[in-house]
Amino acid sequence: MPKHLESPKELAERVGVSVSNIRYLIREDMLDHIYTAPGRRNPKIPAGAWERYIEKFTIRADETKLSTASK
């Protein structure tokens, strides 16, 4: 059965970043998350949240600079 929610630690291990980076993204509302306990504790990240974050915040290379750099 697919896992629908991950803890910050589980996501950090899966994608290769520190837990503190994941917690920062949650605190700054840059990464989709829900709280499973009262008082904004115990955040969980829904499936696909990391992929959406990467898609939204990836800075694309400028194609014109790439083509002139290779000459």
All heavy atoms as TSV, in Angstrom:
chain	resi	resn	atom	element	x	y	z
A	1	MET	N	N	0.844	-1.181	0.000
A	1	MET	CA	C	0.000	0.000	0.000
A	1	MET	C	C	0.888	1.242	0.000
A	1	MET	O	O	1.829	1.348	0.783
A	1	MET	CB	C	-0.888	-0.022	1.238
A	1	MET	CG	C	-1.881	1.103	1.280
A	1	MET	SD	S	-3.215	0.710	2.407
A	1	MET	CE	C	-3.010	1.992	3.595
A	2	PRO	N	N	0.626	2.210	-0.883
A	2	PRO	CA	C	1.464	3.404	-0.938
A	2	PRO	C	C	1.323	4.253	0.319
A	2	PRO	O	O	0.262	4.315	0.925
A	2	PRO	CB	C	0.942	4.162	-2.160
A	2	PRO	CG	C	-0.406	3.611	-2.435
A	2	PRO	CD	C	-0.445	2.228	-1.867
A	3	LYS	N	N	2.429	4.884	0.669
A	3	LYS	CA	C	2.448	5.744	1.839
A	3	LYS	C	C	1.997	7.142	1.416
A	3	LYS	O	O	2.495	7.703	0.448
A	3	LYS	CB	C	3.858	5.795	2.396
A	3	LYS	CG	C	3.946	6.391	3.746
A	3	LYS	CD	C	5.316	6.161	4.307
A	3	LYS	CE	C	5.330	6.605	5.740
A	3	LYS	NZ	N	6.611	6.353	6.358
A	4	HIS	N	N	1.059	7.715	2.133
A	4	HIS	CA	C	0.496	9.000	1.744
A	4	HIS	C	C	1.099	10.183	2.495
A	4	HIS	O	O	1.071	11.287	1.996
A	4	HIS	CB	C	-1.023	8.994	1.936
A	4	HIS	CG	C	-1.702	7.974	1.073
A	4	HIS	ND1	N	-1.831	8.119	-0.288
A	4	HIS	CD2	C	-2.259	6.784	1.373
A	4	HIS	CE1	C	-2.451	7.066	-0.789
A	4	HIS	NE2	N	-2.726	6.240	0.194
A	5	LEU	N	N	1.617	9.955	3.694
A	5	LEU	CA	C	2.212	11.034	4.483
A	5	LEU	C	C	3.605	10.621	4.942
A	5	LEU	O	O	3.831	9.469	5.302
A	5	LEU	CB	C	1.356	11.340	5.717
A	5	LEU	CG	C	-0.045	11.892	5.463
A	5	LEU	CD1	C	-0.813	11.990	6.773
A	5	LEU	CD2	C	0.021	13.250	4.788
A	6	GLU	N	N	4.529	11.587	4.938
A	6	GLU	CA	C	5.886	11.345	5.423
A	6	GLU	C	C	6.209	12.346	6.519
A	6	GLU	O	O	5.757	13.489	6.471
A	6	GLU	CB	C	6.918	11.558	4.312
A	6	GLU	CG	C	6.908	10.539	3.224
A	6	GLU	CD	C	7.981	10.815	2.191
A	6	GLU	OE1	O	7.841	11.820	1.459
A	6	GLU	OE2	O	8.929	10.041	2.116
A	7	SER	N	N	7.035	11.932	7.441
A	7	SER	CA	C	7.548	12.867	8.437
A	7	SER	C	C	8.686	13.663	7.791
A	7	SER	O	O	9.235	13.255	6.752
A	7	SER	CB	C	8.079	12.104	9.651
A	7	SER	OG	O	9.268	11.408	9.294
A	8	PRO	N	N	9.065	14.796	8.377
A	8	PRO	CA	C	10.204	15.540	7.838
A	8	PRO	C	C	11.471	14.678	7.753
A	8	PRO	O	O	12.218	14.764	6.775
A	8	PRO	CB	C	10.376	16.692	8.823
A	8	PRO	CG	C	8.984	16.931	9.333
A	8	PRO	CD	C	8.395	15.544	9.452
A	9	LYS	N	N	11.691	13.827	8.742
A	9	LYS	CA	C	12.871	12.960	8.736
A	9	LYS	C	C	12.811	11.964	7.578
A	9	LYS	O	O	13.815	11.743	6.888
A	9	LYS	CB	C	12.970	12.212	10.067
A	9	LYS	CG	C	14.177	11.318	10.159
A	9	LYS	CD	C	14.251	10.614	11.483
A	9	LYS	CE	C	15.466	9.691	11.526
A	9	LYS	NZ	N	15.529	8.942	12.767
A	10	GLU	N	N	11.660	11.363	7.350
A	10	GLU	CA	C	11.514	10.402	6.253
A	10	GLU	C	C	11.742	11.076	4.899
A	10	GLU	O	O	12.437	10.528	4.034
A	10	GLU	CB	C	10.129	9.759	6.289
A	10	GLU	CG	C	9.924	8.834	7.461
A	10	GLU	CD	C	8.480	8.415	7.659
A	10	GLU	OE1	O	7.553	9.173	7.259
A	10	GLU	OE2	O	8.266	7.331	8.230
A	11	LEU	N	N	11.173	12.270	4.716
A	11	LEU	CA	C	11.361	12.984	3.459
A	11	LEU	C	C	12.825	13.366	3.276
A	11	LEU	O	O	13.388	13.196	2.187
A	11	LEU	CB	C	10.478	14.232	3.400
A	11	LEU	CG	C	10.648	15.087	2.147
A	11	LEU	CD1	C	10.293	14.302	0.883
A	11	LEU	CD2	C	9.820	16.352	2.244
A	12	ALA	N	N	13.454	13.857	4.331
A	12	ALA	CA	C	14.864	14.250	4.251
A	12	ALA	C	C	15.740	13.072	3.830
A	12	ALA	O	O	16.619	13.215	2.973
A	12	ALA	CB	C	15.326	14.812	5.598
A	13	GLU	N	N	15.492	11.913	4.416
A	13	GLU	CA	C	16.264	10.724	4.059
A	13	GLU	C	C	16.002	10.312	2.616
A	13	GLU	O	O	16.919	9.921	1.893
A	13	GLU	CB	C	15.932	9.574	5.006
A	13	GLU	CG	C	16.460	9.793	6.402
A	13	GLU	CD	C	15.971	8.768	7.414
A	13	GLU	OE1	O	15.119	7.921	7.060
A	13	GLU	OE2	O	16.440	8.828	8.559
A	14	ARG	N	N	14.771	10.421	2.182
A	14	ARG	CA	C	14.411	9.997	0.823
A	14	ARG	C	C	15.041	10.892	-0.240
A	14	ARG	O	O	15.515	10.403	-1.260
A	14	ARG	CB	C	12.889	9.985	0.660
A	14	ARG	CG	C	12.432	9.554	-0.741
A	14	ARG	CD	C	10.947	9.311	-0.808
A	14	ARG	NE	N	10.135	10.481	-0.602
A	14	ARG	CZ	C	9.786	11.345	-1.578
A	14	ARG	NH1	N	10.185	11.149	-2.810
A	14	ARG	NH2	N	9.019	12.378	-1.295
A	15	VAL	N	N	15.068	12.204	-0.001
A	15	VAL	CA	C	15.547	13.124	-1.036
A	15	VAL	C	C	16.989	13.591	-0.818
A	15	VAL	O	O	17.543	14.273	-1.675
A	15	VAL	CB	C	14.611	14.339	-1.198
A	15	VAL	CG1	C	13.223	13.881	-1.595
A	15	VAL	CG2	C	14.578	15.199	0.042
A	16	GLY	N	N	17.591	13.252	0.311
A	16	GLY	CA	C	18.998	13.562	0.533
A	16	GLY	C	C	19.298	14.973	0.991
A	16	GLY	O	O	20.330	15.545	0.617
A	17	VAL	N	N	18.411	15.566	1.773
A	17	VAL	CA	C	18.675	16.878	2.372
A	17	VAL	C	C	18.540	16.742	3.887
A	17	VAL	O	O	18.059	15.725	4.391
A	17	VAL	CB	C	17.726	17.976	1.832
A	17	VAL	CG1	C	17.878	18.141	0.330
A	17	VAL	CG2	C	16.293	17.691	2.179
A	18	SER	N	N	18.950	17.774	4.602
A	18	SER	CA	C	18.874	17.697	6.059
A	18	SER	C	C	17.442	17.897	6.555
A	18	SER	O	O	16.631	18.549	5.896
A	18	SER	CB	C	19.795	18.736	6.700
A	18	SER	OG	O	19.278	20.027	6.490
A	19	VAL	N	N	17.157	17.349	7.721
A	19	VAL	CA	C	15.844	17.524	8.346
A	19	VAL	C	C	15.598	19.002	8.635
A	19	VAL	O	O	14.485	19.498	8.468
A	19	VAL	CB	C	15.727	16.683	9.645
A	19	VAL	CG1	C	14.404	16.942	10.344
A	19	VAL	CG2	C	15.880	15.214	9.338
A	20	SER	N	N	16.657	19.722	9.017
A	20	SER	CA	C	16.474	21.156	9.306
A	20	SER	C	C	16.062	21.921	8.052
A	20	SER	O	O	15.277	22.868	8.141
A	20	SER	CB	C	17.733	21.758	9.930
A	20	SER	OG	O	18.825	21.668	9.045
A	21	ASN	N	N	16.540	21.519	6.879
A	21	ASN	CA	C	16.098	22.168	5.635
A	21	ASN	C	C	14.626	21.900	5.382
A	21	ASN	O	O	13.885	22.805	4.978
A	21	ASN	CB	C	16.916	21.690	4.440
A	21	ASN	CG	C	18.287	22.305	4.395
A	21	ASN	OD1	O	18.583	23.250	5.113
A	21	ASN	ND2	N	19.134	21.757	3.554
A	22	ILE	N	N	14.178	20.675	5.608
A	22	ILE	CA	C	12.763	20.339	5.425
A	22	ILE	C	C	11.917	21.131	6.410
A	22	ILE	O	O	10.887	21.711	6.044
A	22	ILE	CB	C	12.519	18.829	5.595
A	22	ILE	CG1	C	13.309	18.022	4.553
A	22	ILE	CG2	C	11.031	18.503	5.565
A	22	ILE	CD1	C	12.907	18.255	3.127
A	23	ARG	N	N	12.340	21.201	7.659
A	23	ARG	CA	C	11.582	21.958	8.667
A	23	ARG	C	C	11.530	23.446	8.328
A	23	ARG	O	O	10.513	24.101	8.546
A	23	ARG	CB	C	12.164	21.722	10.053
A	23	ARG	CG	C	11.911	20.315	10.536
A	23	ARG	CD	C	12.205	20.151	12.019
A	23	ARG	NE	N	11.971	18.793	12.447
A	23	ARG	CZ	C	10.784	18.264	12.699
A	23	ARG	NH1	N	9.700	18.999	12.577
A	23	ARG	NH2	N	10.670	17.010	13.082
A	24	TYR	N	N	12.612	23.977	7.770
A	24	TYR	CA	C	12.615	25.378	7.335
A	24	TYR	C	C	11.569	25.595	6.240
A	24	TYR	O	O	10.802	26.565	6.286
A	24	TYR	CB	C	14.003	25.775	6.823
A	24	TYR	CG	C	14.021	27.138	6.180
A	24	TYR	CD1	C	14.088	28.288	6.958
A	24	TYR	CD2	C	13.948	27.283	4.797
A	24	TYR	CE1	C	14.083	29.549	6.373
A	24	TYR	CE2	C	13.938	28.536	4.205
A	24	TYR	CZ	C	14.006	29.656	4.995
A	24	TYR	OH	O	13.986	30.897	4.424
A	25	LEU	N	N	11.525	24.712	5.258
A	25	LEU	CA	C	10.560	24.841	4.166
A	25	LEU	C	C	9.127	24.766	4.689
A	25	LEU	O	O	8.246	25.472	4.204
A	25	LEU	CB	C	10.800	23.762	3.113
A	25	LEU	CG	C	12.133	23.861	2.365
A	25	LEU	CD1	C	12.318	22.652	1.454
A	25	LEU	CD2	C	12.236	25.156	1.590
A	26	ILE	N	N	8.901	23.931	5.693
A	26	ILE	CA	C	7.576	23.836	6.310
A	26	ILE	C	C	7.254	25.132	7.051
A	26	ILE	O	O	6.181	25.710	6.884
A	26	ILE	CB	C	7.500	22.626	7.257
A	26	ILE	CG1	C	7.524	21.325	6.439
A	26	ILE	CG2	C	6.266	22.693	8.153
A	26	ILE	CD1	C	7.703	20.078	7.278
A	27	ARG	N	N	8.202	25.596	7.854
A	27	ARG	CA	C	7.984	26.820	8.648
A	27	ARG	C	C	7.697	28.020	7.753
A	27	ARG	O	O	6.891	28.878	8.088
A	27	ARG	CB	C	9.225	27.066	9.518
A	27	ARG	CG	C	9.069	28.095	10.568
A	27	ARG	CD	C	10.248	28.147	11.542
A	27	ARG	NE	N	11.557	28.172	10.923
A	27	ARG	CZ	C	12.425	27.156	10.901
A	27	ARG	NH1	N	12.125	26.008	11.480
A	27	ARG	NH2	N	13.598	27.274	10.314
A	28	GLU	N	N	8.341	28.086	6.594
A	28	GLU	CA	C	8.158	29.208	5.665
A	28	GLU	C	C	7.006	28.978	4.691
A	28	GLU	O	O	6.817	29.770	3.768
A	28	GLU	CB	C	9.459	29.456	4.898
A	28	GLU	CG	C	10.622	29.881	5.771
A	28	GLU	CD	C	10.378	31.197	6.484
A	28	GLU	OE1	O	9.874	32.141	5.839
A	28	GLU	OE2	O	10.679	31.287	7.689
A	29	ASP	N	N	6.243	27.903	4.884
A	29	ASP	CA	C	5.113	27.546	4.010
A	29	ASP	C	C	5.513	27.411	2.544
A	29	ASP	O	O	4.766	27.774	1.642
A	29	ASP	CB	C	3.961	28.549	4.150
A	29	ASP	CG	C	3.263	28.430	5.487
A	29	ASP	OD1	O	3.263	27.314	6.036
A	29	ASP	OD2	O	2.727	29.435	5.971
A	30	MET	N	N	6.703	26.883	2.306
A	30	MET	CA	C	7.177	26.648	0.947
A	30	MET	C	C	6.938	25.207	0.508
A	30	MET	O	O	7.028	24.901	-0.679
A	30	MET	CB	C	8.663	26.985	0.850
A	30	MET	CG	C	8.969	28.448	1.129
A	30	MET	SD	S	10.721	28.782	1.242
A	30	MET	CE	C	11.195	28.647	-0.468
A	31	LEU	N	N	6.656	24.338	1.466
A	31	LEU	CA	C	6.436	22.925	1.199
A	31	LEU	C	C	5.071	22.543	1.751
A	31	LEU	O	O	4.763	22.851	2.911
A	31	LEU	CB	C	7.538	22.095	1.887
A	31	LEU	CG	C	7.544	20.600	1.665
A	31	LEU	CD1	C	7.792	20.263	0.187
A	31	LEU	CD2	C	8.625	19.947	2.516
A	32	ASP	N	N	4.258	21.898	0.918
A	32	ASP	CA	C	2.924	21.470	1.376
A	32	ASP	C	C	3.063	20.575	2.602
A	32	ASP	O	O	3.947	19.713	2.658
A	32	ASP	CB	C	2.210	20.679	0.277
A	32	ASP	CG	C	1.877	21.515	-0.938
A	32	ASP	OD1	O	1.921	22.759	-0.846
A	32	ASP	OD2	O	1.586	20.918	-1.984
A	33	HIS	N	N	2.195	20.786	3.577
A	33	HIS	CA	C	2.240	19.974	4.797
A	33	HIS	C	C	0.914	20.085	5.543
A	33	HIS	O	O	0.112	20.980	5.263
A	33	HIS	CB	C	3.384	20.424	5.709
A	33	HIS	CG	C	3.260	21.849	6.158
A	33	HIS	ND1	N	3.581	22.914	5.332
A	33	HIS	CD2	C	2.839	22.389	7.315
A	33	HIS	CE1	C	3.366	24.045	5.982
A	33	HIS	NE2	N	2.907	23.750	7.205
A	34	ILE	N	N	0.719	19.162	6.471
A	34	ILE	CA	C	-0.415	19.221	7.389
A	34	ILE	C	C	0.107	18.950	8.789
A	34	ILE	O	O	1.195	18.396	8.959
A	34	ILE	CB	C	-1.519	18.189	7.033
A	34	ILE	CG1	C	-0.977	16.778	7.143
A	34	ILE	CG2	C	-2.082	18.442	5.646
A	34	ILE	CD1	C	-2.063	15.721	7.144
A	35	TYR	N	N	-0.646	19.372	9.774
A	35	TYR	CA	C	-0.297	19.077	11.165
A	35	TYR	C	C	-1.261	18.023	11.681
A	35	TYR	O	O	-2.473	18.151	11.513
A	35	TYR	CB	C	-0.365	20.336	12.032
A	35	TYR	CG	C	0.739	21.302	11.711
A	35	TYR	CD1	C	0.497	22.453	10.973
A	35	TYR	CD2	C	2.043	21.057	12.128
A	35	TYR	CE1	C	1.518	23.337	10.667
A	35	TYR	CE2	C	3.067	21.933	11.827
A	35	TYR	CZ	C	2.804	23.066	11.098
A	35	TYR	OH	O	3.824	23.930	10.796
A	36	THR	N	N	-0.703	16.999	12.310
A	36	THR	CA	C	-1.533	15.913	12.819
A	36	THR	C	C	-1.743	16.000	14.321
A	36	THR	O	O	-2.347	15.119	14.907
A	36	THR	CB	C	-0.911	14.553	12.460
A	36	THR	OG1	O	0.407	14.482	13.009
A	36	THR	CG2	C	-0.843	14.374	10.957
A	37	ALA	N	N	-1.235	17.069	14.922
A	37	ALA	CA	C	-1.426	17.285	16.362
A	37	ALA	C	C	-1.762	18.757	16.576
A	37	ALA	O	O	-1.374	19.611	15.778
A	37	ALA	CB	C	-0.153	16.916	17.128
A	38	PRO	N	N	-2.484	19.070	17.641
A	38	PRO	CA	C	-2.811	20.472	17.912
A	38	PRO	C	C	-1.555	21.296	18.210
A	38	PRO	O	O	-0.534	20.753	18.620
A	38	PRO	CB	C	-3.730	20.407	19.128
A	38	PRO	CG	C	-3.646	19.031	19.653
A	38	PRO	CD	C	-3.026	18.155	18.620
A	39	GLY	N	N	-1.650	22.572	17.974
A	39	GLY	CA	C	-0.542	23.465	18.303
A	39	GLY	C	C	0.558	23.493	17.258
A	39	GLY	O	O	1.704	23.798	17.574
A	40	ARG	N	N	0.240	23.179	16.002
A	40	ARG	CA	C	1.220	23.194	14.918
A	40	ARG	C	C	2.422	22.308	15.225
A	40	ARG	O	O	3.573	22.700	15.046
A	40	ARG	CB	C	1.641	24.625	14.595
A	40	ARG	CG	C	0.479	25.471	14.073
A	40	ARG	CD	C	0.873	26.909	13.807
A	40	ARG	NE	N	1.966	27.037	12.882
A	40	ARG	CZ	C	1.864	27.225	11.566
A	40	ARG	NH1	N	0.675	27.299	11.019
A	40	ARG	NH2	N	2.920	27.355	10.808
A	41	ARG	N	N	2.121	21.105	15.704
A	41	ARG	CA	C	3.178	20.136	15.987
A	41	ARG	C	C	2.988	18.917	15.091
A	41	ARG	O	O	1.913	18.679	14.563
A	41	ARG	CB	C	3.121	19.697	17.447
A	41	ARG	CG	C	3.401	20.803	18.421
A	41	ARG	CD	C	3.475	20.298	19.856
A	41	ARG	NE	N	2.846	19.009	20.067
A	41	ARG	CZ	C	1.912	18.754	20.958
A	41	ARG	NH1	N	1.473	19.711	21.724
A	41	ARG	NH2	N	1.408	17.555	21.085
A	42	ASN	N	N	4.044	18.163	14.966
A	42	ASN	CA	C	4.023	16.906	14.235
A	42	ASN	C	C	3.596	17.086	12.770
A	42	ASN	O	O	2.610	16.506	12.318
A	42	ASN	CB	C	3.100	15.902	14.950
A	42	ASN	CG	C	3.363	14.483	14.507
A	42	ASN	OD1	O	4.420	14.188	13.958
A	42	ASN	ND2	N	2.394	13.614	14.726
A	43	PRO	N	N	4.356	17.873	12.003
A	43	PRO	CA	C	3.983	18.081	10.604
A	43	PRO	C	C	4.190	16.813	9.783
A	43	PRO	O	O	5.113	16.035	10.038
A	43	PRO	CB	C	4.935	19.188	10.143
A	43	PRO	CG	C	6.128	19.037	11.019
A	43	PRO	CD	C	5.589	18.569	12.350
A	44	LYS	N	N	3.345	16.629	8.800
A	44	LYS	CA	C	3.461	15.520	7.842
A	44	LYS	C	C	3.394	16.108	6.444
A	44	LYS	O	O	2.670	17.066	6.186
A	44	LYS	CB	C	2.345	14.489	8.027
A	44	LYS	CG	C	2.329	13.831	9.391
A	44	LYS	CD	C	3.512	12.926	9.580
A	44	LYS	CE	C	3.417	12.234	10.937
A	44	LYS	NZ	N	4.630	11.559	11.310
A	45	ILE	N	N	4.141	15.501	5.544
A	45	ILE	CA	C	4.213	15.973	4.170
A	45	ILE	C	C	3.450	14.992	3.286
A	45	ILE	O	O	3.754	13.795	3.286
A	45	ILE	CB	C	5.678	16.100	3.717
A	45	ILE	CG1	C	6.414	17.108	4.599
A	45	ILE	CG2	C	5.762	16.545	2.272
A	45	ILE	CD1	C	7.304	16.549	5.610
A	46	PRO	N	N	2.458	15.468	2.534
A	46	PRO	CA	C	1.682	14.569	1.676
A	46	PRO	C	C	2.479	14.113	0.452
A	46	PRO	O	O	3.435	14.779	0.033
A	46	PRO	CB	C	0.472	15.408	1.265
A	46	PRO	CG	C	0.890	16.810	1.443
A	46	PRO	CD	C	1.940	16.834	2.511
A	47	ALA	N	N	2.071	13.000	-0.110
A	47	ALA	CA	C	2.719	12.462	-1.307
A	47	ALA	C	C	2.712	13.512	-2.414
A	47	ALA	O	O	1.718	14.200	-2.623
A	47	ALA	CB	C	1.991	11.205	-1.760
A	48	GLY	N	N	3.824	13.657	-3.097
A	48	GLY	CA	C	3.936	14.595	-4.206
A	48	GLY	C	C	4.343	15.999	-3.816
A	48	GLY	O	O	4.623	16.826	-4.684
A	49	ALA	N	N	4.399	16.302	-2.530
A	49	ALA	CA	C	4.725	17.667	-2.090
A	49	ALA	C	C	6.149	18.061	-2.494
A	49	ALA	O	O	6.383	19.182	-2.942
A	49	ALA	CB	C	4.538	17.807	-0.588
A	50	TRP	N	N	7.105	17.151	-2.329
A	50	TRP	CA	C	8.493	17.465	-2.685
A	50	TRP	C	C	8.612	17.718	-4.189
A	50	TRP	O	O	9.281	18.655	-4.628
A	50	TRP	CB	C	9.429	16.349	-2.249
A	50	TRP	CG	C	10.855	16.655	-2.591
A	50	TRP	CD1	C	11.606	16.094	-3.583
A	50	TRP	CD2	C	11.707	17.614	-1.950
A	50	TRP	NE1	N	12.854	16.645	-3.599
A	50	TRP	CE2	C	12.946	17.582	-2.606
A	50	TRP	CE3	C	11.528	18.500	-0.892
A	50	TRP	CZ2	C	14.014	18.399	-2.235
A	50	TRP	CZ3	C	12.596	19.310	-0.522
A	50	TRP	CH2	C	13.817	19.257	-1.191
A	51	GLU	N	N	7.951	16.889	-4.967
A	51	GLU	CA	C	7.999	17.039	-6.418
A	51	GLU	C	C	7.389	18.377	-6.852
A	51	GLU	O	O	7.915	19.052	-7.752
A	51	GLU	CB	C	7.290	15.865	-7.084
A	51	GLU	CG	C	8.009	14.531	-6.927
A	51	GLU	CD	C	7.957	13.908	-5.527
A	51	GLU	OE1	O	7.112	14.322	-4.701
A	51	GLU	OE2	O	8.764	12.994	-5.269
A	52	ARG	N	N	6.294	18.790	-6.209
A	52	ARG	CA	C	5.702	20.096	-6.509
A	52	ARG	C	C	6.643	21.229	-6.115
A	52	ARG	O	O	6.767	22.231	-6.833
A	52	ARG	CB	C	4.351	20.259	-5.810
A	52	ARG	CG	C	3.230	19.475	-6.452
A	52	ARG	CD	C	1.870	19.772	-5.854
A	52	ARG	NE	N	1.745	19.405	-4.443
A	52	ARG	CZ	C	1.474	18.171	-4.015
A	52	ARG	NH1	N	1.313	17.188	-4.869
A	52	ARG	NH2	N	1.367	17.933	-2.721
A	53	TYR	N	N	7.313	21.095	-4.978
A	53	TYR	CA	C	8.278	22.102	-4.536
A	53	TYR	C	C	9.401	22.247	-5.571
A	53	TYR	O	O	9.748	23.361	-5.968
A	53	TYR	CB	C	8.852	21.721	-3.160
A	53	TYR	CG	C	10.048	22.553	-2.789
A	53	TYR	CD1	C	9.884	23.840	-2.290
A	53	TYR	CD2	C	11.339	22.066	-2.953
A	53	TYR	CE1	C	10.981	24.625	-1.965
A	53	TYR	CE2	C	12.438	22.838	-2.639
A	53	TYR	CZ	C	12.259	24.113	-2.151
A	53	TYR	OH	O	13.337	24.888	-1.844
A	54	ILE	N	N	9.949	21.131	-6.010
A	54	ILE	CA	C	11.036	21.159	-6.995
A	54	ILE	C	C	10.560	21.821	-8.289
A	54	ILE	O	O	11.255	22.663	-8.865
A	54	ILE	CB	C	11.553	19.723	-7.278
A	54	ILE	CG1	C	12.249	19.148	-6.036
A	54	ILE	CG2	C	12.471	19.691	-8.494
A	54	ILE	CD1	C	13.490	19.890	-5.620
A	55	GLU	N	N	9.384	21.454	-8.751
A	55	GLU	CA	C	8.852	22.034	-9.991
A	55	GLU	C	C	8.661	23.545	-9.854
A	55	GLU	O	O	8.998	24.309	-10.758
A	55	GLU	CB	C	7.522	21.368	-10.351
A	55	GLU	CG	C	6.947	21.824	-11.664
A	55	GLU	CD	C	7.807	21.493	-12.865
A	55	GLU	OE1	O	8.498	20.464	-12.857
A	55	GLU	OE2	O	7.794	22.299	-13.811
A	56	LYS	N	N	8.156	23.984	-8.720
A	56	LYS	CA	C	7.866	25.409	-8.521
A	56	LYS	C	C	9.129	26.252	-8.353
A	56	LYS	O	O	9.205	27.367	-8.857
A	56	LYS	CB	C	6.967	25.581	-7.292
A	56	LYS	CG	C	6.552	27.011	-7.040
A	56	LYS	CD	C	5.573	27.120	-5.899
A	56	LYS	CE	C	5.150	28.557	-5.674
A	56	LYS	NZ	N	4.194	28.675	-4.579
A	57	PHE	N	N	10.119	25.742	-7.663
A	57	PHE	CA	C	11.279	26.555	-7.309
A	57	PHE	C	C	12.540	26.275	-8.118
A	57	PHE	O	O	13.581	26.881	-7.859
A	57	PHE	CB	C	11.573	26.424	-5.808
A	57	PHE	CG	C	10.538	27.102	-4.962
A	57	PHE	CD1	C	9.541	26.361	-4.348
A	57	PHE	CD2	C	10.535	28.474	-4.798
A	57	PHE	CE1	C	8.565	26.976	-3.574
A	57	PHE	CE2	C	9.564	29.099	-4.036
A	57	PHE	CZ	C	8.580	28.349	-3.419
A	58	THR	N	N	12.474	25.404	-9.098
A	58	THR	CA	C	13.638	25.160	-9.945
A	58	THR	C	C	13.847	26.345	-10.871
A	58	THR	O	O	12.915	26.804	-11.533
A	58	THR	CB	C	13.456	23.873	-10.780
A	58	THR	OG1	O	13.369	22.775	-9.883
A	58	THR	CG2	C	14.606	23.666	-11.738
A	59	ILE	N	N	15.062	26.841	-10.891
A	59	ILE	CA	C	15.425	27.939	-11.784
A	59	ILE	C	C	15.957	27.307	-13.064
A	59	ILE	O	O	16.942	26.579	-13.048
A	59	ILE	CB	C	16.481	28.854	-11.138
A	59	ILE	CG1	C	15.912	29.439	-9.846
A	59	ILE	CG2	C	16.930	29.937	-12.118
A	59	ILE	CD1	C	16.926	30.141	-8.996
A	60	ARG	N	N	15.278	27.568	-14.149
A	60	ARG	CA	C	15.620	26.966	-15.437
A	60	ARG	C	C	16.814	27.690	-16.064
A	60	ARG	O	O	16.919	28.912	-15.991
A	60	ARG	CB	C	14.431	27.031	-16.398
A	60	ARG	CG	C	13.174	26.417	-15.843
A	60	ARG	CD	C	13.238	24.919	-15.887
A	60	ARG	NE	N	12.004	24.369	-15.325
A	60	ARG	CZ	C	11.950	23.229	-14.698
A	60	ARG	NH1	N	13.024	22.502	-14.541
A	60	ARG	NH2	N	10.822	22.781	-14.216
A	61	ALA	N	N	17.678	26.913	-16.688
A	61	ALA	CA	C	18.828	27.481	-17.383
A	61	ALA	C	C	18.352	28.289	-18.580
A	61	ALA	O	O	17.382	27.924	-19.243
A	61	ALA	CB	C	19.753	26.364	-17.842
A	62	ASP	N	N	19.025	29.363	-18.852
A	62	ASP	CA	C	18.719	30.208	-20.002
A	62	ASP	C	C	19.285	29.531	-21.248
A	62	ASP	O	O	20.502	29.395	-21.398
A	62	ASP	CB	C	19.332	31.595	-19.797
A	62	ASP	CG	C	18.973	32.578	-20.892
A	62	ASP	OD1	O	18.499	32.160	-21.961
A	62	ASP	OD2	O	19.192	33.782	-20.669
A	63	GLU	N	N	18.413	29.121	-22.151
A	63	GLU	CA	C	18.823	28.388	-23.346
A	63	GLU	C	C	19.785	29.199	-24.211
A	63	GLU	O	O	20.703	28.637	-24.808
A	63	GLU	CB	C	17.600	27.986	-24.164
A	63	GLU	CG	C	16.736	26.931	-23.509
A	63	GLU	CD	C	17.447	25.601	-23.331
A	63	GLU	OE1	O	18.260	25.218	-24.187
A	63	GLU	OE2	O	17.188	24.939	-22.324
A	64	THR	N	N	19.603	30.521	-24.296
A	64	THR	CA	C	20.498	31.330	-25.133
A	64	THR	C	C	21.908	31.338	-24.563
A	64	THR	O	O	22.878	31.309	-25.316
A	64	THR	CB	C	19.967	32.762	-25.300
A	64	THR	OG1	O	19.850	33.365	-24.003
A	64	THR	CG2	C	18.638	32.782	-25.989
A	65	LYS	N	N	22.040	31.368	-23.266
A	65	LYS	CA	C	23.380	31.343	-22.651
A	65	LYS	C	C	24.016	29.975	-22.815
A	65	LYS	O	O	25.222	29.876	-22.994
A	65	LYS	CB	C	23.272	31.708	-21.171
A	65	LYS	CG	C	22.965	33.172	-20.947
A	65	LYS	CD	C	22.922	33.498	-19.485
A	65	LYS	CE	C	22.552	34.958	-19.288
A	65	LYS	NZ	N	22.484	35.308	-17.881
A	66	LEU	N	N	23.212	28.917	-22.750
A	66	LEU	CA	C	23.749	27.576	-22.933
A	66	LEU	C	C	24.285	27.377	-24.337
A	66	LEU	O	O	25.355	26.798	-24.530
A	66	LEU	CB	C	22.679	26.527	-22.635
A	66	LEU	CG	C	22.295	26.337	-21.199
A	66	LEU	CD1	C	21.135	25.347	-21.090
A	66	LEU	CD2	C	23.461	25.837	-20.390
A	67	SER	N	N	23.580	27.869	-25.353
A	67	SER	CA	C	24.017	27.665	-26.731
A	67	SER	C	C	25.260	28.490	-27.056
A	67	SER	O	O	26.123	28.044	-27.798
A	67	SER	CB	C	22.876	27.987	-27.706
A	67	SER	OG	O	22.527	29.335	-27.613
A	68	THR	N	N	25.419	29.691	-26.487
A	68	THR	CA	C	26.604	30.489	-26.758
A	68	THR	C	C	27.800	30.011	-25.944
A	68	THR	O	O	28.926	30.146	-26.389
A	68	THR	CB	C	26.353	31.985	-26.448
A	68	THR	OG1	O	25.971	32.126	-25.084
A	68	THR	CG2	C	25.277	32.559	-27.349
A	69	ALA	N	N	27.602	29.416	-24.804
A	69	ALA	CA	C	28.692	28.914	-23.979
A	69	ALA	C	C	29.339	27.684	-24.588
A	69	ALA	O	O	30.506	27.400	-24.377
A	69	ALA	CB	C	28.203	28.618	-22.574
A	70	SER	N	N	28.581	26.923	-25.368
A	70	SER	CA	C	29.111	25.687	-25.942
A	70	SER	C	C	29.895	25.930	-27.223
A	70	SER	O	O	30.497	25.039	-27.760
A	70	SER	CB	C	27.973	24.697	-26.203
A	70	SER	OG	O	27.072	25.233	-27.150
A	71	LYS	N	N	29.906	27.166	-27.712
A	71	LYS	CA	C	30.633	27.484	-28.970
A	71	LYS	C	C	32.066	27.804	-28.704
A	71	LYS	O	O	32.522	28.160	-27.707
A	71	LYS	CB	C	29.960	28.652	-29.684
A	71	LYS	CG	C	28.618	28.279	-30.214
A	71	LYS	CD	C	27.992	29.445	-30.931
A	71	LYS	CE	C	26.613	29.052	-31.441
A	71	LYS	NZ	N	25.948	30.103	-32.129
